Amino acid sequence: MKPVVEINRLTKIYNNLRGIHEVNMTVQQGDIYGFFGPNGAGKTTVMKIMTGLIKAQQGEVKLFGHPVSTHYEQAMAKVGVLIETAEAYSYMSGRRNLELAARFYPGIGKQRVDEVLEIVGLTPFQKEKVAGYSLGMKQRLGLAAAMLSKPELLILDEPTNGLDIEGMVHIREIIMHLAREERITFLISSHLIHEMELMCNRMGIIHQGRLVREGLVSEIAQGSATLEEAYLREIKEVRRLAAHA
Ligand SMILES: Nc1ncnc2c1ncn2[C@@H]1O[C@H](COP(=O)(O)OP(=O)(O)OP(=O)(O)O)[C@@H](O)[C@H]1O
């Protein structure tokens, strides 16, 4: 089966010489893929290139077999995106925001708005202004907007960032429900290893702009008491090798 996401030798170096170097990643259909790394490791940069928000200097991203840089519309046709905190018009209701977003997609109407509100648990609050929403509710509204077009792949950058425990659990439950019931493939970035452990089947670890490990979460955690311990061991080894290079 063709991978849903293929990233090949992706490189982008900013003027300050930070960025990402030769990143290779593969997401298979049905994966909940955790893209894990500390603050500043390069997760958002990769995701912005993947979704055409910025350009790479080198390398390629293919979504459903289509290169993003040359065949953007085909590549993004079955993709929903939530990058950084979801932006919404705060003086409008949650529902009105979704209705406006739905106008971008031909054939997506009020019925789909009802469906996505239901999936993210915002039906009771749909008529309230977004200004009165909690951060968790705003994130769920962003997730609802990303789902409007019935995507087969959802790319979520730090979807639980800043949320309290209940907010995190709620987002996680929605993601796992969608993966199971609607067969949506997920690429989710996070700097919270516990989230990866609870939610993802496969993961990639990015460290200082380089993908240092990719594989099944169960494989990566093997031989360690926790995934956190496995990660720390991995990074120690990367630093040891770098010191001897
Ligand atoms: N527009 C920019 N100009 C210069 N440097 C940048 C820019 N965007 C990101 N960087 C740098 O590139 C590196 C990777 O940043 P990026 O935002 O991709 O990391 P991240 O893993 O998403 O971090 P976080 O978890 O904090 O969001 C960081 O060192 C960051 O400071």
The ligand as an SDF file (V2000), in Angstrom:
LIG
                    3D

 31 33  0  0  0  0  0  0  0  0999 V2000
   10.6210   32.1140   10.8140 N   0  0  0  0  0  0  0  0  0  0  0  0
   11.7190   31.6970   11.4450 C   0  0  0  0  0  0  0  0  0  0  0  0
   12.8640   32.3930   11.3770 N   0  0  0  0  0  0  0  0  0  0  0  0
   13.9740   31.9640   12.0090 C   0  0  0  0  0  0  0  0  0  0  0  0
   14.0510   30.8370   12.7450 N   0  0  0  0  0  0  0  0  0  0  0  0
   12.9370   30.0990   12.8690 C   0  0  0  0  0  0  0  0  0  0  0  0
   11.7050   30.4880   12.2330 C   0  0  0  0  0  0  0  0  0  0  0  0
   10.7640   29.5440   12.5240 N   0  0  0  0  0  0  0  0  0  0  0  0
   11.3760   28.6250   13.3040 C   0  0  0  0  0  0  0  0  0  0  0  0
   12.6720   28.9550   13.5090 N   0  0  0  0  0  0  0  0  0  0  0  0
   13.6640   28.1860   14.2750 C   0  0  0  0  0  0  0  0  0  0  0  0
   13.7520   26.8900   13.6930 O   0  0  0  0  0  0  0  0  0  0  0  0
   13.8070   25.8870   14.7260 C   0  0  0  0  0  0  0  0  0  0  0  0
   12.6390   24.9380   14.5700 C   0  0  0  0  0  0  0  0  0  0  0  0
   11.4390   25.6370   14.9040 O   0  0  0  0  0  0  0  0  0  0  0  0
   10.0010   24.9740   14.8910 P   0  0  0  0  0  0  0  0  0  0  0  0
    9.0020   26.0350   15.2210 O   0  0  0  0  0  0  0  0  0  0  0  0
    9.8280   24.2420   13.6250 O   0  0  0  0  0  0  0  0  0  0  0  0
   10.1290   23.9370   16.0910 O   0  0  0  0  0  0  0  0  0  0  0  0
    8.9950   23.1280   16.8960 P   0  0  0  0  0  0  0  0  0  0  0  0
    9.5330   21.7640   17.0970 O   0  0  0  0  0  0  0  0  0  0  0  0
    7.6920   23.2650   16.2110 O   0  0  0  0  0  0  0  0  0  0  0  0
    8.9600   23.8960   18.2670 O   0  0  0  0  0  0  0  0  0  0  0  0
    7.7270   24.1700   19.2810 P   0  0  0  0  0  0  0  0  0  0  0  0
    7.4190   22.8530   19.9220 O   0  0  0  0  0  0  0  0  0  0  0  0
    8.3360   25.1430   20.2290 O   0  0  0  0  0  0  0  0  0  0  0  0
    6.6010   24.7400   18.4700 O   0  0  0  0  0  0  0  0  0  0  0  0
   13.8240   26.6370   16.0470 C   0  0  0  0  0  0  0  0  0  0  0  0
   15.1560   26.7660   16.4720 O   0  0  0  0  0  0  0  0  0  0  0  0
   13.2150   27.9780   15.7120 C   0  0  0  0  0  0  0  0  0  0  0  0
   13.7350   28.9960   16.5510 O   0  0  0  0  0  0  0  0  0  0  0  0
  1  2  1  0
  2  3  1  0
  2  7  2  0
  3  4  2  0
  4  5  1  0
  5  6  2  0
  6  7  1  0
  6 10  1  0
  7  8  1  0
  8  9  2  0
  9 10  1  0
 10 11  1  0
 11 12  1  0
 11 30  1  0
 12 13  1  0
 13 14  1  0
 13 28  1  0
 14 15  1  0
 15 16  1  0
 16 17  2  0
 16 18  1  0
 16 19  1  0
 19 20  1  0
 20 21  2  0
 20 22  1  0
 20 23  1  0
 23 24  1  0
 24 25  2  0
 24 26  1  0
 24 27  1  0
 28 29  1  0
 28 30  1  0
 30 31  1  0
M  END
$$$$
